[in-house]
Amino acid sequence: MRAVSSHAAWREPLYAGTACLLALATVTSAATPADAQRRRTRRPPQRDDTAQESPAERSAPPPEEGGGARQLSDADRAQARALFQAGAAAVEAGRWADAVSSFRSAYELTGAASALFNTGFALRALGRYREARDAFVELATLTNVSDTMRAQSEELLAEVRMRIARVRLGGLEAELRYGVRLDGVGVEDEGTRPLMLEADPGTHAVDVTLTGYEPFTWSGQLGDGALLDVPVSLVEVQGGGGGGGGVVEEAWFWLLIGGVVLAGAGVVTYFVLDDQAQLRGQSDHVVRL
């Protein structure tokens, strides 16, 4: 019987667990027949390289899919093993979100390239192309990545980049900075015009706000790799207030202060002449006002 080290033994189930990954990716994400064929011919996600080698393996060549794994304690090595096994099990069950969580945790723990590759692959299967792109871009910055893994990640990076949808917001003035939200999440307006937003395929909503103007909202469906031009038209709030007018312009203020005015001119005169007293916390007039 062939002797198998404990280190190699736990790697082998990962290969078995991920063997069906490409077939599942083809089923669970929308693609053309040609794209489905490309996915079926790709190799599955990479094996685990997070655990340290046993003493018997230290003189052996590094694993094919090395990724600059960190030195791990026994506890971290056990946790990495459990995370990879959980990720492989989630893949085989078609639970891609769980696979992402396990592989991402493994990468955060170990810094292993294979964990990051698997994370990007699972994100791609979920249609979360922006996150998949970011994972493959980060993978390109790692050292000690095999030529095979690097070539695969570059191919997948090119694919997911093409699948990301974009919304091009027009009609925004360059000298102004707008409040922009995509699906409720703030997007920084750095002044680039037109302002470009990225999104995964699906239904999305965009909100644009500017002080003194009614909010602008767009919602709709974005397909794979779509580029949609959305002209933004902001309508000025009638009366010019827009929620940002001075205190003396607000009707509610005069209704509130009217009681003080009717109480006698002496009260009003005091606040005008003794305005310094209002700046002191111990002034009774500050509390009453």
MOURCOR-V483982 format. One record per residue. N is the residue number from 1. PHI is phi in whole degrees, -180 to 180 (999 if undefined). NEAR is the number of other ideal C-beta (glycine too) atoms within 8 Angstrom. D_FIRST is the distance of its C-alpha to the first C-alpha in Angstrom with 2 decimals. Layout:
BEGIN
n = {N & N}
phi = {PHI & PHI}
near = {NEAR & NEAR}
d_first = {D_FIRST & D_FIRST}
END
This chain:
BEGIN
n = {1 & 2 & 3 & 4 & 5 & 6 & 7 & 8 & 9 & 10 & 11 & 12 & 13 & 14 & 15 & 16 & 17 & 18 & 19 & 20 & 21 & 22 & 23 & 24 & 25 & 26 & 27 & 28 & 29 & 30 & 31 & 32 & 33 & 34 & 35 & 36 & 37 & 38 & 39 & 40 & 41 & 42 & 43 & 44 & 45 & 46 & 47 & 48 & 49 & 50 & 51 & 52 & 53 & 54 & 55 & 56 & 57 & 58 & 59 & 60 & 61 & 62 & 63 & 64 & 65 & 66 & 67 & 68 & 69 & 70 & 71 & 72 & 73 & 74 & 75 & 76 & 77 & 78 & 79 & 80 & 81 & 82 & 83 & 84 & 85 & 86 & 87 & 88 & 89 & 90 & 91 & 92 & 93 & 94 & 95 & 96 & 97 & 98 & 99 & 100 & 101 & 102 & 103 & 104 & 105 & 106 & 107 & 108 & 109 & 110 & 111 & 112 & 113 & 114 & 115 & 116 & 117 & 118 & 119 & 120 & 121 & 122 & 123 & 124 & 125 & 126 & 127 & 128 & 129 & 130 & 131 & 132 & 133 & 134 & 135 & 136 & 137 & 138 & 139 & 140 & 141 & 142 & 143 & 144 & 145 & 146 & 147 & 148 & 149 & 150 & 151 & 152 & 153 & 154 & 155 & 156 & 157 & 158 & 159 & 160 & 161 & 162 & 163 & 164 & 165 & 166 & 167 & 168 & 169 & 170 & 171 & 172 & 173 & 174 & 175 & 176 & 177 & 178 & 179 & 180 & 181 & 182 & 183 & 184 & 185 & 186 & 187 & 188 & 189 & 190 & 191 & 192 & 193 & 194 & 195 & 196 & 197 & 198 & 199 & 200 & 201 & 202 & 203 & 204 & 205 & 206 & 207 & 208 & 209 & 210 & 211 & 212 & 213 & 214 & 215 & 216 & 217 & 218 & 219 & 220 & 221 & 222 & 223 & 224 & 225 & 226 & 227 & 228 & 229 & 230 & 231 & 232 & 233 & 234 & 235 & 236 & 237 & 238 & 239 & 240 & 241 & 242 & 243 & 244 & 245 & 246 & 247 & 248 & 249 & 250 & 251 & 252 & 253 & 254 & 255 & 256 & 257 & 258 & 259 & 260 & 261 & 262 & 263 & 264 & 265 & 266 & 267 & 268 & 269 & 270 & 271 & 272 & 273 & 274 & 275 & 276 & 277 & 278 & 279 & 280 & 281 & 282 & 283 & 284 & 285 & 286 & 287 & 288 & 289}
phi = {999 & -74 & -79 & -124 & -67 & -63 & -67 & -71 & -63 & -84 & -76 & -61 & -61 & -65 & -60 & -65 & -69 & -100 & -62 & -94 & -62 & -68 & -63 & -67 & -63 & -66 & -75 & -91 & -125 & -68 & -160 & -76 & -56 & -66 & -66 & -61 & -65 & -63 & -65 & -66 & -88 & -79 & -74 & -71 & -54 & -75 & -72 & -79 & -124 & -86 & -82 & -72 & -76 & -73 & -54 & -69 & -99 & -64 & -88 & -79 & -62 & -63 & -61 & -58 & -104 & -61 & -144 & 72 & -64 & -79 & -72 & -116 & -75 & -61 & -67 & -66 & -64 & -65 & -67 & -63 & -60 & -65 & -67 & -66 & -65 & -65 & -63 & -64 & -65 & -65 & -61 & -64 & -87 & 77 & -94 & -66 & -63 & -66 & -62 & -59 & -60 & -69 & -68 & -66 & -64 & -63 & -68 & -62 & -78 & -112 & 73 & -78 & -62 & -62 & -65 & -70 & -60 & -63 & -61 & -62 & -65 & -68 & -62 & -60 & -63 & -81 & 80 & -92 & -71 & -65 & -68 & -62 & -58 & -62 & -66 & -71 & -65 & -65 & -59 & -65 & -89 & -79 & -98 & 58 & -104 & -65 & -62 & -64 & -65 & -64 & -64 & -64 & -67 & -66 & -64 & -68 & -61 & -62 & -68 & -68 & -61 & -71 & -88 & -71 & -88 & -135 & -117 & -105 & -88 & -107 & 85 & -91 & -79 & -64 & -81 & -104 & -119 & -104 & -86 & -125 & -133 & -112 & 54 & 83 & -105 & -64 & -121 & -70 & -96 & -94 & 97 & -68 & -130 & -68 & -81 & -106 & -114 & -108 & -153 & -77 & -56 & 143 & -90 & -140 & -135 & -123 & -121 & -126 & -130 & -154 & -56 & 92 & -130 & -67 & -61 & -108 & -133 & -128 & -144 & 175 & -102 & -120 & -93 & -56 & 66 & -69 & -125 & -116 & -89 & -121 & -76 & -94 & -125 & -103 & -103 & -67 & -67 & -63 & 94 & 74 & -74 & 60 & 81 & -120 & -75 & -70 & -63 & -69 & -88 & -89 & -63 & -63 & -66 & -70 & -65 & -72 & -77 & -57 & -63 & -70 & -63 & -69 & -69 & 140 & -64 & -64 & -65 & -62 & -60 & -62 & -66 & -73 & -80 & -110 & -65 & -65 & -64 & -69 & -83 & -96 & -61 & -83 & -69 & -66 & -67 & -63 & -65 & -66 & -70}
near = {2 & 3 & 4 & 7 & 9 & 7 & 11 & 9 & 8 & 13 & 10 & 9 & 9 & 13 & 10 & 8 & 12 & 14 & 7 & 9 & 12 & 11 & 8 & 12 & 12 & 11 & 6 & 9 & 10 & 5 & 8 & 5 & 6 & 6 & 8 & 10 & 8 & 8 & 11 & 9 & 5 & 10 & 5 & 9 & 11 & 10 & 10 & 15 & 13 & 15 & 12 & 8 & 8 & 9 & 5 & 5 & 10 & 7 & 3 & 6 & 3 & 5 & 7 & 5 & 13 & 12 & 16 & 11 & 12 & 7 & 3 & 13 & 5 & 6 & 6 & 10 & 12 & 8 & 9 & 16 & 12 & 8 & 14 & 16 & 12 & 10 & 16 & 13 & 9 & 12 & 17 & 9 & 7 & 7 & 8 & 13 & 7 & 11 & 13 & 13 & 8 & 13 & 17 & 10 & 9 & 16 & 12 & 6 & 12 & 13 & 9 & 16 & 16 & 15 & 17 & 15 & 18 & 14 & 13 & 16 & 13 & 15 & 13 & 15 & 12 & 11 & 11 & 10 & 14 & 10 & 9 & 14 & 12 & 8 & 13 & 15 & 9 & 9 & 15 & 10 & 5 & 12 & 4 & 8 & 12 & 8 & 5 & 9 & 15 & 11 & 8 & 11 & 14 & 10 & 9 & 14 & 12 & 8 & 9 & 14 & 9 & 8 & 12 & 13 & 15 & 11 & 14 & 12 & 14 & 9 & 6 & 13 & 5 & 6 & 3 & 7 & 4 & 10 & 9 & 15 & 10 & 12 & 7 & 6 & 6 & 6 & 8 & 5 & 10 & 4 & 6 & 6 & 7 & 9 & 11 & 9 & 12 & 7 & 14 & 10 & 12 & 8 & 7 & 12 & 10 & 14 & 11 & 14 & 10 & 9 & 7 & 10 & 12 & 7 & 7 & 11 & 8 & 8 & 7 & 7 & 6 & 12 & 7 & 8 & 8 & 9 & 7 & 10 & 7 & 10 & 6 & 10 & 6 & 9 & 6 & 9 & 11 & 4 & 4 & 8 & 10 & 10 & 7 & 6 & 8 & 5 & 5 & 5 & 6 & 10 & 5 & 6 & 9 & 8 & 7 & 7 & 8 & 8 & 7 & 9 & 7 & 6 & 6 & 6 & 5 & 6 & 9 & 10 & 8 & 9 & 11 & 7 & 6 & 9 & 8 & 6 & 9 & 11 & 6 & 8 & 4 & 4 & 10 & 6 & 11 & 10 & 6 & 5 & 7}
d_first = {0.00 & 3.81 & 6.35 & 9.24 & 12.67 & 15.01 & 17.31 & 15.20 & 13.92 & 17.56 & 18.55 & 16.52 & 18.49 & 21.61 & 20.98 & 20.48 & 23.57 & 25.69 & 24.90 & 27.97 & 30.20 & 32.26 & 32.96 & 34.15 & 36.28 & 37.97 & 38.84 & 40.05 & 42.28 & 45.29 & 44.94 & 46.36 & 44.39 & 44.01 & 42.72 & 40.29 & 38.94 & 38.52 & 36.60 & 34.21 & 33.43 & 32.74 & 29.36 & 28.54 & 29.08 & 27.09 & 23.98 & 24.48 & 25.20 & 26.96 & 24.64 & 24.72 & 21.82 & 20.01 & 21.02 & 17.91 & 18.84 & 22.56 & 22.65 & 20.87 & 23.24 & 24.57 & 23.11 & 24.82 & 26.83 & 28.03 & 31.24 & 32.46 & 30.79 & 32.62 & 31.51 & 30.48 & 30.67 & 27.90 & 29.98 & 30.53 & 26.87 & 26.11 & 29.06 & 28.00 & 24.58 & 26.50 & 29.01 & 26.59 & 24.82 & 28.33 & 29.43 & 26.59 & 27.34 & 31.02 & 30.50 & 28.68 & 31.54 & 34.16 & 35.45 & 36.25 & 38.56 & 35.92 & 33.48 & 36.22 & 36.75 & 33.12 & 32.52 & 35.95 & 35.36 & 32.10 & 34.11 & 36.91 & 34.54 & 32.50 & 34.50 & 31.42 & 32.41 & 29.69 & 31.17 & 34.60 & 33.57 & 32.09 & 35.29 & 37.46 & 35.55 & 35.90 & 39.56 & 40.14 & 38.80 & 41.30 & 44.14 & 44.70 & 45.22 & 47.18 & 44.47 & 41.81 & 44.03 & 44.37 & 40.61 & 40.09 & 43.12 & 41.72 & 38.37 & 40.38 & 41.64 & 38.28 & 36.99 & 33.52 & 33.00 & 31.12 & 33.27 & 31.31 & 31.91 & 35.48 & 36.27 & 34.99 & 36.93 & 40.06 & 39.93 & 39.60 & 42.31 & 44.69 & 44.09 & 44.65 & 47.72 & 49.24 & 48.65 & 50.48 & 53.97 & 57.03 & 60.43 & 63.27 & 66.08 & 69.47 & 72.90 & 71.92 & 74.30 & 72.79 & 74.86 & 73.78 & 70.55 & 69.52 & 67.42 & 64.57 & 61.91 & 59.15 & 58.01 & 59.58 & 57.85 & 60.16 & 60.01 & 61.74 & 64.69 & 64.82 & 67.72 & 65.91 & 67.83 & 66.91 & 64.44 & 60.99 & 58.62 & 54.98 & 53.37 & 50.45 & 51.49 & 53.16 & 56.32 & 57.83 & 61.04 & 62.89 & 65.68 & 68.12 & 70.71 & 73.59 & 76.22 & 79.34 & 77.69 & 76.24 & 72.41 & 70.97 & 68.05 & 66.02 & 63.24 & 61.45 & 58.33 & 56.44 & 54.17 & 51.32 & 52.75 & 56.28 & 59.14 & 61.96 & 65.34 & 66.90 & 70.49 & 71.25 & 74.76 & 75.90 & 79.11 & 81.21 & 81.96 & 85.59 & 87.78 & 85.68 & 84.26 & 80.66 & 80.02 & 80.85 & 84.67 & 86.68 & 87.58 & 91.23 & 90.27 & 88.56 & 90.76 & 88.90 & 89.87 & 93.56 & 93.32 & 91.74 & 94.12 & 97.16 & 97.53 & 97.86 & 100.42 & 102.51 & 102.48 & 104.84 & 105.14 & 104.95 & 101.29 & 100.35 & 102.54 & 100.84 & 97.37 & 98.69 & 100.59 & 98.19 & 94.96 & 93.78 & 93.75 & 91.20 & 88.73 & 88.79 & 86.51 & 89.19 & 91.65 & 92.58 & 93.28 & 89.64 & 88.52 & 91.24 & 90.67}
END
